[in-house]
């Protein structure tokens, strides 16, 4: 305190010396000497929800008589306190110095009230100014008009008294004036900040900024980061975007003034500016920053993002902020999220701001992303604390961990919540959606017949094989007996039964009895309860029927295929979302896709693309005409913690898309194309016949293939014949037999498959 008093005395003596030596100094300098010891009433603005935190911060920075209001905090102090808050506040938007408050019932009253202030005390006649006006009334119906009226009052005063007038400048004006009109009163203040204080100066112009810096600091404080940093606990943000949370966390842990990187403050050309006091604050802040650079006890801060562009921007921002030495940022999908492996930490903080679905249609997809995040927390972060900031708190339920604290905040105008979690078994939400496994029962007398015996024989072989292969989904019966023309697939604890439409010569009543016999026998033979058996009748589909829903239950079942988790729907659609016969093809794609650019044409629910992504593909592109299936694909990506940035879905007619793509110059290393046998959908410009059109399709796809690339072409037309002669320019190899797994050996014509390369 003695040192501060001594500095104040030195500043006063210096000003008195200037006053005595230079006669030309304005008379207002004498008034300024007395103002140095004056107490001012300031107002700090902030986003809604941050008022209490900001009040605490202002008190720590020397503010007196601190009082909160909506979206702001009043406080008192001398000019040095106002400057200190501009330099050190991590939470405020603007620091306003109120000059006047007056009633306004008309535009003329606004003009007169502004003119009551002696503006020559604040601004040179040849200076620049900018007016920010907010609020309306009956007389002043828009902010632009109010701003013009305030500007006219100031300019007219200068013109009448000096013959000169200040200019308007939107970039770094000498004086920024803030006027807020509310309930018939105008509140006029000087803006000491200049640009909003959340603009620290480290973010590149034009860079994506979904989370403002002061809001990021509020999230860090509410999450307990200051205490964690002091205790050397790590911080992880698995979806870091442009790195705002990471950078603010590093600045906070290093105790670096957030305003130290800014090039301009609003008070620096104000005529009453105390330059000596400001320079003293800057010197002290710079010393603290230099001392931080020497620290060797800094907490670890890690950030990941699936988008390589975001990672690059985050690294650049961290470098500009001078904290890159303390932050490790790398490209990583959410699916790769694990505990820090180089050093085991018993506890730490995981804080992230995941997407929340700005459009209603995105929410079901993103729900699976939150679910994956919750599962990663349970598996890899036991003992840690987690904090998730979201604009859709309902999505937080998908994390399936009980939140012990919720803070209501605003992200811009969006009501949001910060959810806090302690990652411990006692807080995990039980998985009530997974149906209990039905114990195997002995077959009853009704099932003890030829069909039941055949099914038992299949199960004895296939179940053992499936366990060895670690398969959850496989075919256990496929019309092995013509009298029982059904296909039966196992999906985990469920069965999916498809009845092939019987020929017209078969008695419908007899076919109905046989189907009833199948359904009655299945629970006893397989041990799957009747309530977990889905039945459908298959027939040739065309046009809109290819995409029509059979039911409206919307129930998705999660199954696994290799490392991938896949959503299937056993009731609502003709197909389940997973073509089981393509399992070996997808496995080959996964094993051969690392660092490859993968294209999936007629992609359906894009499970092949999912497997390519799980195999480390550089990117995947999936093209299909059905938005329903592409949304399904996006859910699968989210469930596996994969980003849509690297796994693009395109709704388009593949025939037209192929024609257009050929002009783009885009190349792919691996292409999978599995067109339908026939399609005359109204959404397609042309009718597709795979036998007639396969040469054209293959040629167009090969035009997109890199010289060393591979095209896998498949279809399920039983009588299909590849036109090898028309494709003589390519090396075409029939690999069908290699792509038929054991559960489809009884029906080897389930699909055709070729490997095609440039010869």
C-alpha positions in Angstrom: 0.0 0.0 0.0 2.9 2.4 0.8 4.4 1.7 -2.6 1.1 2.5 -4.3 0.7 5.7 -2.4 4.3 6.7 -3.3 3.5 6.0 -7.0 0.4 8.2 -6.8 2.4 11.0 -5.3 5.0 10.8 -8.0 2.4 11.0 -10.7 0.8 14.0 -9.1 4.2 15.8 -8.8 5.0 15.0 -12.4 1.7 16.6 -13.6 2.3 19.6 -11.4 5.8 20.0 -13.0 4.3 19.8 -16.5 1.6 22.4 -15.6 4.2 24.8 -14.3 6.6 24.4 -17.3 4.1 24.4 -20.2 1.7 27.4 -20.1 -0.1 26.1 -23.2 -1.6 23.1 -21.3 -5.4 23.3 -21.0 -6.8 24.5 -17.7 -8.5 21.1 -17.3 -5.2 19.6 -16.2 -5.6 21.2 -12.9 -9.0 19.6 -12.6 -7.4 16.3 -13.6 -5.0 16.5 -10.7 -7.9 16.4 -8.3 -9.6 13.7 -10.2 -6.7 11.3 -9.8 -7.8 10.9 -6.2 -11.5 10.8 -7.1 -13.7 7.8 -6.9 -15.6 7.0 -10.0 -18.7 4.9 -10.5 -18.1 2.2 -13.2 -20.3 -0.3 -14.9 -19.0 -3.6 -16.2 -21.2 -5.4 -18.8 -21.1 -9.2 -19.2 -23.1 -12.1 -20.7 -26.2 -13.1 -18.7 -25.4 -15.6 -16.0 -21.9 -14.3 -15.3 -22.9 -11.4 -13.0 -22.0 -13.1 -9.7 -18.7 -14.4 -11.0 -17.9 -10.9 -12.4 -18.7 -9.3 -9.1 -16.3 -11.6 -7.2 -13.6 -10.8 -9.8 -14.1 -7.0 -9.6 -13.8 -7.1 -5.8 -10.5 -9.0 -6.2 -9.3 -6.3 -8.6 -9.9 -3.5 -6.2 -13.5 -2.6 -7.0 -15.6 -1.1 -4.2 -19.3 -1.1 -3.5 -19.8 -3.9 -6.0 -23.5 -4.5 -7.0 -24.9 -6.8 -9.6 -27.7 -6.2 -12.0 -28.9 -8.0 -15.2 -26.0 -8.5 -17.6 -23.6 -6.3 -15.6 -22.1 -5.1 -12.3 -21.6 -1.6 -10.8 -18.4 -0.9 -8.9 -16.4 2.1 -7.6 -12.8 3.0 -7.6 -10.2 5.5 -9.0 -9.1 5.5 -12.6 -6.4 3.0 -11.8 -9.0 0.5 -10.7 -10.9 1.0 -13.9 -7.7 0.5 -15.9 -6.8 -2.6 -13.9 -10.2 -4.1 -14.7 -9.8 -3.4 -18.4 -6.4 -5.2 -18.3 -7.2 -8.1 -16.0 -10.9 -8.9 -16.2 -11.5 -12.3 -17.7 -15.3 -12.1 -17.6 -16.3 -8.5 -18.5 -17.4 -7.4 -22.0 -17.0 -3.6 -21.5 -16.1 -1.1 -18.8 -18.2 2.0 -18.9 -17.7 5.2 -17.1 -21.1 6.9 -16.6 -21.1 10.6 -17.3 -24.8 11.5 -17.1 -28.4 10.2 -16.8 -31.4 12.2 -17.9 -35.0 11.8 -18.9 -35.8 11.4 -22.6 -39.3 11.7 -23.9 -38.4 13.1 -27.3 -35.5 13.3 -29.7 -34.9 16.9 -28.7 -34.6 16.0 -25.1 -31.9 13.4 -26.0 -30.1 16.1 -28.0 -30.2 18.6 -25.1 -29.2 16.0 -22.5 -26.0 15.1 -24.5 -25.2 18.8 -24.9 -25.1 19.3 -21.2 -21.8 17.6 -21.0 -18.6 19.6 -21.8 -17.2 17.4 -24.5 -14.1 19.5 -24.9 -12.9 18.0 -21.6 -12.9 14.6 -23.1 -12.0 14.9 -26.8 -10.0 17.2 -29.1 -11.9 19.1 -31.7 -10.0 17.3 -34.5 -10.4 13.9 -32.9 -12.6 11.0 -33.8 -15.5 9.4 -32.0 -18.0 6.6 -32.3 -21.5 6.3 -30.7 -23.0 3.0 -29.7 -26.7 3.4 -29.0 -29.1 0.7 -27.6 -32.7 0.8 -26.6 -35.8 2.4 -28.1 -38.8 4.5 -27.0 -41.9 5.9 -28.6 -40.0 8.9 -29.9 -36.8 7.0 -30.8 -37.9 3.9 -32.6 -34.5 2.6 -33.9 -31.0 2.7 -32.6 -29.5 4.2 -35.8 -31.6 7.3 -35.3 -30.7 7.5 -31.6 -27.0 7.2 -32.5 -27.3 10.0 -35.1 -29.0 12.3 -32.6 -26.2 11.8 -30.0 -23.5 12.3 -32.6 -25.2 15.6 -33.8 -25.4 17.0 -30.3 -21.6 16.4 -29.8 -20.5 17.6 -33.2 -22.7 20.7 -33.0 -21.2 21.6 -29.6 -17.7 21.4 -31.0 -18.6 23.4 -34.1 -20.2 26.2 -32.2 -17.3 26.5 -29.7 -14.2 25.8 -31.8 -15.3 26.1 -35.5 -14.1 22.5 -35.9 -15.8 19.2 -35.5 -14.6 15.6 -34.7 -14.9 12.9 -37.3 -16.7 9.6 -37.0 -14.5 6.5 -37.0 -15.5 2.9 -36.6 -11.9 1.8 -36.2 -10.1 2.8 -33.0 -11.9 6.1 -32.4 -10.4 8.5 -29.9 -13.5 8.4 -27.8 -16.2 5.7 -27.8 -19.6 6.8 -26.3 -22.2 4.4 -25.1 -25.8 5.5 -24.7 -28.5 3.1 -23.4 -32.2 4.2 -23.5 -34.5 2.4 -21.1 -37.8 3.3 -19.5 -37.6 6.9 -20.5 -34.1 7.5 -19.2 -30.8 7.8 -21.2 -27.7 6.5 -19.5 -24.6 8.0 -21.2 -21.1 6.6 -20.6 -17.6 6.6 -21.9 -16.6 3.2 -23.1 -13.1 2.6 -21.6 -12.7 -0.7 -23.3 -12.7 0.1 -27.0 -13.5 -3.3 -28.6 -15.3 -5.8 -26.3 -12.8 -7.1 -23.7 -13.5 -10.7 -24.8 -11.5 -9.9 -27.9 -8.1 -10.7 -26.3 -6.1 -10.2 -29.5 -4.9 -13.8 -30.1 -7.7 -15.0 -32.3 -7.2 -14.6 -36.1 -9.8 -12.5 -37.8 -12.3 -14.6 -39.6 -11.5 -17.7 -37.5 -14.4 -19.7 -36.1 -15.4 -18.4 -32.7 -18.4 -20.3 -31.4 -17.4 -19.7 -27.7 -16.5 -16.2 -26.6 -13.4 -15.9 -24.4 -15.1 -14.5 -21.3 -17.7 -17.2 -21.4 -14.9 -19.8 -21.7 -13.4 -18.3 -18.5 -16.7 -18.5 -16.8 -17.0 -22.2 -17.7 -13.4 -22.8 -16.4 -14.2 -21.1 -13.1 -17.5 -22.9 -12.6 -15.8 -26.2 -13.4 -13.1 -25.6 -10.7 -10.2 -25.1 -13.0 -8.4 -22.5 -10.9 -8.2 -25.0 -8.0 -7.3 -27.9 -10.3 -4.5 -25.9 -11.9 -3.1 -24.9 -8.5 -3.0 -28.6 -7.6 -1.2 -29.6 -10.9 -4.2 -31.5 -12.2 -4.5 -31.9 -16.0 -7.2 -30.4 -18.3 -8.6 -32.2 -21.4 -10.9 -30.8 -24.0 -11.8 -33.6 -26.5 -13.6 -31.2 -28.9 -11.5 -28.1 -28.6 -12.4 -26.4 -31.9 -10.3 -23.2 -32.2 -8.9 -23.8 -28.8 -10.6 -21.0 -26.7 -11.1 -23.1 -23.6 -7.5 -24.4 -23.7 -5.9 -20.9 -24.2 -8.0 -19.2 -21.5 -7.2 -22.1 -19.2 -3.4 -21.6 -19.8 -3.7 -17.8 -19.3 -5.6 -18.4 -16.1 -3.1 -21.0 -14.8 -0.2 -18.7 -15.6 -1.9 -15.7 -14.1 -1.3 -13.7 -17.3 -3.5 -10.6 -17.8 -5.9 -11.4 -20.6 -5.8 -7.8 -21.9 -2.0 -7.8 -22.3 -2.2 -8.8 -26.0 -4.7 -6.1 -27.0 -3.4 -3.3 -29.2 -5.9 -0.7 -28.2 -8.1 0.4 -25.3 -10.9 3.0 -25.5 -9.3 5.2 -22.8 -5.9 5.7 -24.4 -6.8 8.9 -26.4 -9.3 10.2 -23.8 -8.1 13.7 -22.7 -8.4 12.7 -19.0 -6.4 9.5 -19.5 -3.8 8.9 -16.8 -1.0 7.5 -18.9 1.5 7.1 -16.0 -1.0 5.0 -14.0 -1.7 2.9 -17.1 2.0 2.3 -17.9 2.6 1.2 -14.3 -0.1 -1.4 -14.6 1.3 -2.6 -17.9 4.8 -3.0 -16.5 3.6 -5.0 -13.6 1.5 -7.3 -15.8 4.5 -7.9 -18.2 6.7 -8.8 -15.3 4.2 -11.4 -14.2 4.1 -12.8 -17.7 7.9 -13.1 -17.9 7.9 -14.9 -14.5 5.3 -17.3 -15.8 7.6 -18.2 -18.7 10.1 -19.6 -16.2 7.7 -21.9 -14.5 8.4 -25.7 -14.6 5.4 -26.7 -12.6 2.6 -25.9 -15.1 -0.4 -28.2 -15.2 -0.9 -30.3 -18.4 -3.5 -29.0 -20.9 -4.5 -31.2 -23.8 -6.9 -30.5 -26.6 -8.2 -32.7 -29.5 -10.4 -32.1 -32.5 -11.3 -34.3 -35.5 -11.2 -31.3 -37.9 -7.6 -30.8 -39.0 -8.4 -27.2 -39.9 -9.7 -26.5 -36.4 -6.5 -28.0 -35.0 -4.4 -25.8 -37.1 -6.3 -22.7 -36.1 -6.1 -23.7 -32.4 -2.3 -24.1 -32.6 -2.0 -20.7 -34.3 -4.2 -19.0 -31.7 -2.2 -20.6 -28.8 1.1 -19.4 -30.4 -0.3 -15.9 -30.8 -1.4 -16.0 -27.2 2.1 -17.0 -26.1 0.8 -20.2 -24.3 1.7 -22.8 -27.0 4.5 -24.2 -24.7 1.9 -25.2 -22.2 -0.8 -26.7 -24.5 -0.7 -29.9 -26.5 -3.2 -29.9 -29.4 -3.6 -32.8 -31.9 -6.1 -34.2 -34.4 -8.1 -36.9 -32.8 -11.6 -38.3 -33.2 -13.8 -38.5 -30.1 -13.6 -42.3 -30.7 -9.9 -42.1 -29.8 -10.5 -40.3 -26.5 -8.7 -42.1 -23.7 -7.0 -41.1 -20.4 -3.5 -39.5 -20.7 -1.2 -42.5 -21.2 2.2 -40.9 -20.8 1.5 -40.1 -17.2 -1.3 -41.6 -15.0 -3.4 -39.0 -13.3 -5.8 -40.1 -10.6 -7.9 -37.1 -11.2 -8.3 -34.1 -13.5 -10.8 -32.0 -15.4 -12.4 -32.8 -18.7 -14.2 -29.7 -20.0 -15.8 -29.5 -23.5 -18.4 -27.6 -25.5 -19.8 -30.2 -27.9 -22.2 -29.4 -30.7 -25.8 -29.4 -29.6 -27.9 -29.3 -32.8 -28.9 -25.8 -33.9 -31.5 -27.5 -36.2 -34.1 -29.8 -34.7 -33.2 -32.5 -37.2 -29.6 -32.6 -36.0 -30.5 -33.4 -32.4 -31.2 -37.2 -32.7 -27.8 -37.6 -34.4 -25.9 -35.6 -31.8 -27.5 -37.5 -29.0 -25.3 -40.5 -30.0 -22.3 -38.2 -29.8 -23.1 -37.4 -26.2 -23.7 -41.0 -25.5 -20.3 -41.9 -26.8 -18.7 -39.2 -24.7 -20.4 -40.6 -21.6 -19.2 -44.1 -22.3 -15.6 -42.8 -22.8 -15.8 -41.0 -19.5 -17.0 -44.1 -17.7 -14.3 -46.3 -19.3 -11.2 -44.0 -19.2 -11.8 -41.2 -16.7 -12.8 -42.8 -13.4 -12.0 -40.4 -10.6 -12.0 -37.3 -12.8 -14.4 -34.5 -13.0 -16.2 -33.6 -16.2 -18.0 -30.5 -17.3 -20.1 -30.3 -20.5 -21.5 -27.0 -21.8 -24.5 -27.3 -24.1 -27.2 -25.3 -25.6 -29.5 -28.3 -25.4 -29.5 -29.6 -21.8 -31.7 -32.6 -22.8 -28.8 -34.0 -24.7 -26.9 -34.2 -21.4 -29.1 -37.1 -20.4 -27.5 -39.2 -23.2 -24.2 -39.0 -21.2 -25.9 -41.3 -18.7 -24.0 -40.0 -15.7 -25.9 -38.1 -12.9 -24.9 -34.4 -12.9 -24.4 -33.0 -9.4 -24.5 -29.4 -10.5 -26.0 -27.3 -13.3 -25.3 -23.7 -14.1 -27.6 -21.7 -16.4 -25.7 -19.5 -18.8 -26.2 -17.8 -22.1 -24.1 -18.5 -25.2 -24.9 -15.3 -27.0 -28.7 -15.3 -27.0 -29.0 -19.1 -26.6 -30.0 -20.3 -23.1 -27.4 -23.0 -22.2 -26.3 -25.1 -19.2 -23.0 -26.2 -17.8 -23.3 -29.7 -16.5 -20.9 -30.9 -13.8 -20.1 -34.6 -13.3 -18.1 -36.7 -10.9 -16.9 -39.7 -12.8 -17.6 -42.6 -10.4 -19.6 -45.8 -10.5 -22.2 -44.6 -8.1 -23.2 -41.7 -10.5 -23.6 -43.9 -13.6 -27.2 -44.2 -15.0 -28.2 -47.8 -15.4 -28.7 -48.9 -19.0 -32.4 -49.6 -18.9 -32.9 -49.7 -22.7 -31.0 -53.0 -23.2 -33.5 -55.9 -23.1 -32.6 -58.7 -20.7 -31.2 -61.8 -22.4 -33.7 -64.6 -22.5 -32.3 -67.9 -21.1 -32.2 -70.8 -23.6 -35.3 -73.0 -23.2 -35.8 -76.5 -24.3 -37.9 -76.9 -27.4 -41.5 -77.9 -26.9 -43.3 -80.6 -28.8 -44.6 -78.2 -31.4 -41.1 -77.1 -32.4 -39.7 -80.6 -32.3 -40.0 -81.1 -36.1 -38.0 -80.9 -39.3 -37.8 -77.1 -39.2 -36.8 -77.0 -35.6 -34.2 -79.7 -36.1 -32.7 -77.9 -39.0 -32.5 -74.7 -37.0 -30.8 -76.5 -34.1 -28.3 -77.9 -36.5 -27.5 -74.5 -37.9 -27.2 -72.9 -34.5 -24.8 -75.6 -33.3 -22.4 -74.7 -36.1 -23.0 -71.0 -36.5 -23.2 -69.9 -32.9 -19.8 -71.6 -32.2 -18.3 -69.9 -35.3 -19.9 -66.5 -34.4 -18.4 -66.6 -30.9 -15.0 -67.4 -32.3 -15.3 -64.6 -34.8 -16.8 -62.3 -32.1 -19.9 -61.6 -34.3 -23.2 -60.3 -32.9 -25.1 -60.3 -36.1 -25.3 -63.2 -38.5 -27.7 -65.3 -40.5 -28.9 -68.6 -38.9 -31.4 -69.8 -41.5 -32.1 -68.8 -45.1 -34.9 -70.9 -46.7 -32.8 -74.0 -46.1 -36.1 -75.9 -46.4 -38.2 -74.6 -49.3 -41.4 -75.2 -47.4 -40.2 -72.7 -44.7 -39.2 -69.8 -47.0 -37.9 -67.4 -44.4 -34.5 -65.8 -43.6 -33.7 -65.6 -39.9 -30.9 -63.3 -38.6 -29.6 -62.9 -35.1 -28.9 -59.3 -33.9 -27.5 -59.7 -30.4 -30.4 -60.7 -28.2 -33.0 -60.2 -31.0 -34.1 -62.2 -34.1 -35.1 -60.7 -37.4 -37.4 -62.9 -39.5 -38.1 -62.1 -43.2 -40.7 -64.2 -45.0 -40.2 -64.5 -48.7 -43.5 -63.9 -50.5 -44.7 -67.4 -51.5 -45.2 -68.2 -55.2 -48.8 -67.9 -56.4 -49.1 -71.7 -56.7 -48.7 -72.1 -53.0 -51.8 -72.3 -50.9 -51.9 -69.0 -48.9 -53.4 -70.8 -45.9 -50.7 -73.4 -45.9 -48.0 -70.7 -46.1 -49.6 -68.9 -43.2 -49.6 -72.0 -41.1 -45.9 -72.7 -41.8 -45.0 -69.1 -40.9 -47.0 -69.5 -37.6 -45.1 -72.7 -37.0 -41.7 -70.9 -37.5 -42.7 -68.1 -35.1 -43.9 -70.6 -32.5 -40.7 -72.7 -32.7 -38.2 -69.9 -32.6 -38.4 -69.0 -28.9 -37.9 -72.5 -27.7 -35.0 -73.3 -30.1 -33.1 -70.1 -29.9 -33.9 -68.9 -26.4 -35.1 -65.5 -27.7 -38.4 -64.3 -26.3 -41.3 -63.7 -28.7 -41.3 -60.0 -27.8 -37.8 -59.8 -29.3 -38.6 -61.3 -32.6 -39.3 -59.0 -35.5 -41.2 -60.3 -38.5 -41.4 -58.8 -42.0 -42.5 -60.0 -45.4 -40.1 -59.4 -48.3 -41.1 -58.7 -51.8 -39.7 -56.9 -54.8 -39.7 -53.1 -54.0 -39.8 -50.3 -56.5 -40.2 -46.5 -56.5 -41.2 -45.0 -53.2 -41.7 -48.5 -51.7 -37.9 -48.8 -51.4 -38.0 -46.2 -48.7 -41.4 -46.6 -47.0 -41.6 -47.3 -43.4 -43.4 -50.4 -42.3 -44.0 -49.3 -38.7 -43.4 -46.1 -36.8 -41.7 -47.3 -33.6 -38.4 -45.5 -34.1 -36.6 -48.1 -31.9 -33.0 -48.5 -32.7 -30.9 -51.5 -31.4 -27.2 -51.1 -31.0 -25.0 -53.9 -32.2 -21.3 -54.3 -32.9 -19.4 -55.3 -36.0 -15.7 -55.5 -35.3 -14.7 -52.3 -33.5 -17.7 -50.4 -34.9 -21.0 -49.9 -33.1 -24.0 -49.9 -35.5 -27.6 -48.9 -35.1 -30.2 -51.3 -36.6 -33.9 -51.0 -36.7 -35.7 -54.3 -36.9 -39.3 -53.1 -37.3 -39.7 -49.8 -39.1 -38.0 -50.5 -42.5 -37.8 -53.4 -44.9 -34.0 -53.6 -44.3 -32.5 -53.3 -40.9 -29.7 -50.8 -41.7 -27.0 -53.5 -41.9 -26.5 -55.8 -44.9 -25.1 -58.9 -43.2 -23.8 -60.5 -46.4 -21.4 -57.6 -46.9 -19.7 -58.1 -43.6 -16.5 -59.5 -45.2 -16.3 -56.7 -47.7 -16.6 -54.1 -44.9 -13.9 -55.9 -43.0 -11.6 -55.8 -46.0 -12.4 -52.1 -46.4 -11.6 -51.4 -42.7 -8.3 -53.3 -43.0 -7.3 -51.5 -46.2 -8.5 -47.9 -45.7 -5.8 -46.3 -43.5 -5.0 -42.8 -44.7 -7.2 -43.5 -47.8 -9.8 -41.2 -49.3 -12.9 -43.4 -49.3 -16.0 -43.0 -51.5 -19.2 -45.0 -50.9 -21.8 -44.8 -53.7 -25.4 -45.9 -53.1 -24.2 -45.9 -49.5 -27.4 -46.8 -47.7 -26.7 -46.3 -44.0 -23.0 -46.0 -44.8 -21.8 -48.8 -42.6 -19.0 -49.4 -45.1 -17.9 -45.8 -44.7 -18.1 -46.2 -40.9 -15.8 -49.2 -41.1 -13.4 -47.2 -43.3 -13.3 -44.4 -40.8 -12.7 -47.0 -38.0 -9.8 -48.3 -40.0 -8.2 -44.8 -40.2 -9.4 -43.5 -43.5 -8.2 -39.9 -44.2 -11.8 -39.1 -45.2 -15.0 -40.8 -46.2 -17.7 -39.5 -48.6 -21.1 -41.3 -48.7 -23.6 -40.6 -51.4 -27.2 -41.7 -51.3 -30.6 -40.5 -52.4 -32.3 -41.1 -49.1 -31.9 -38.5 -46.4 -33.4 -41.0 -43.9 -30.5 -43.4 -44.5 -27.9 -40.6 -44.4 -29.2 -39.3 -41.1 -29.0 -42.9 -39.9 -25.3 -42.9 -41.1 -24.7 -39.7 -39.1 -26.1 -41.3 -36.0 -23.7 -44.2 -36.5 -20.8 -41.8 -36.8 -21.8 -40.0 -33.7 -22.2 -43.2 -31.8 -18.6 -44.1 -32.6 -17.3 -40.7 -31.8 -16.5 -39.8 -35.4 -16.9 -36.3 -36.8 -19.0 -35.4 -39.8 -16.2 -33.0 -40.9 -14.1 -36.0 -42.0 -17.0 -38.2 -42.9 -19.2 -36.4 -45.3 -22.7 -37.5 -46.3 -24.2 -36.2 -49.6 -27.9 -36.6 -50.5 -27.9 -36.9 -54.3 -28.9 -39.1 -57.1 -25.7 -41.2 -57.6 -26.1 -41.3 -61.3 -26.2 -37.5 -61.5 -23.6 -37.1 -58.8 -21.1 -39.3 -60.7 -21.6 -37.2 -63.9 -21.0 -34.0 -62.0 -18.1 -35.3 -59.9 -16.2 -36.3 -63.0 -15.8 -32.6 -63.7 -14.5 -31.7 -60.3 -11.1 -33.3 -60.5 -11.6 -34.9 -57.0 -9.8 -38.3 -56.6 -10.3 -41.2 -54.3 -8.0 -44.1 -53.2 -10.8 -46.6 -52.4 -14.3 -46.7 -53.8 -17.2 -49.0 -52.8 -20.2 -49.1 -55.1 -23.2 -51.3 -54.4 -26.1 -50.2 -56.6 -29.6 -51.7 -56.4 -30.5 -54.2 -59.1 -33.3 -51.9 -60.3 -34.6 -48.5 -59.3 -37.2 -46.2 -60.8 -37.6 -43.8 -57.9 -39.2 -40.5 -58.8 -36.3 -38.8 -57.1 -33.9 -40.2 -59.7 -33.6 -38.5 -63.0 -33.0 -41.8 -64.8 -34.2 -45.4 -64.3 -31.3 -47.6 -63.0 -30.9 -51.2 -64.3 -27.6 -52.6 -63.0 -27.2 -55.1 -65.7 -27.7 -52.6 -68.4 -25.9 -49.7 -66.7 -23.0 -51.3 -64.9 -20.4 -50.5 -67.5 -21.4 -46.8 -67.4 -21.3 -46.8 -63.6 -17.9 -48.5 -63.4 -16.4 -46.2 -66.0 -17.6 -43.1 -64.2 -16.4 -44.3 -60.9 -13.0 -45.3 -62.3 -12.7 -41.7 -63.5 -12.7 -40.6 -59.9 -10.2 -43.3 -58.8 -6.5 -42.5 -58.2 -4.0 -44.4 -60.4 -3.1 -46.8 -57.6 -6.7 -47.0 -56.3 -9.2 -49.8 -56.0 -12.9 -50.0 -56.8 -15.0 -52.6 -55.2 -18.2 -53.2 -57.2 -21.0 -55.2 -55.8 -24.7 -56.0 -56.5 -27.2 -58.6 -55.6 -28.7 -59.4 -59.0 -28.6 -63.2 -59.1 -28.3 -63.4 -62.9 -25.9 -60.6 -63.3 -23.1 -61.0 -65.9 -20.1 -58.6 -65.9 -19.3 -57.2 -69.3 -15.5 -57.9 -69.2 -15.1 -57.0 -72.9 -16.5 -53.5 -72.5 -14.3 -53.0 -69.5 -11.1 -54.3 -71.1 -9.2 -51.1 -70.2 -9.4 -52.2 -66.5 -8.3 -55.1 -64.5 -11.5 -56.8 -63.3 -11.3 -59.6 -60.8 -14.2 -61.6 -59.5 -13.8 -61.9 -55.7 -17.3 -63.0 -54.9 -16.3 -66.3 -53.3 -13.9 -64.4 -51.0 -16.7 -62.1 -49.8 -19.2 -64.9 -48.8 -18.9 -65.7 -45.1 -19.9 -69.0 -43.5 -23.4 -67.9 -42.5 -24.2 -67.3 -46.2 -22.4 -70.4 -47.7 -25.8 -72.0 -48.2 -26.7 -69.1 -50.5 -23.5 -68.2 -52.4 -25.5 -66.1 -54.9 -26.5 -63.6 -52.3 -24.3 -61.0 -54.0 -21.7 -60.6 -56.7 -18.4 -58.7 -56.1 -15.5 -57.5 -58.1 -12.2 -55.8 -57.5 -11.4 -53.3 -60.3 -8.1 -51.4 -60.8 -6.6 -49.5 -63.7 -4.5 -51.8 -65.8 
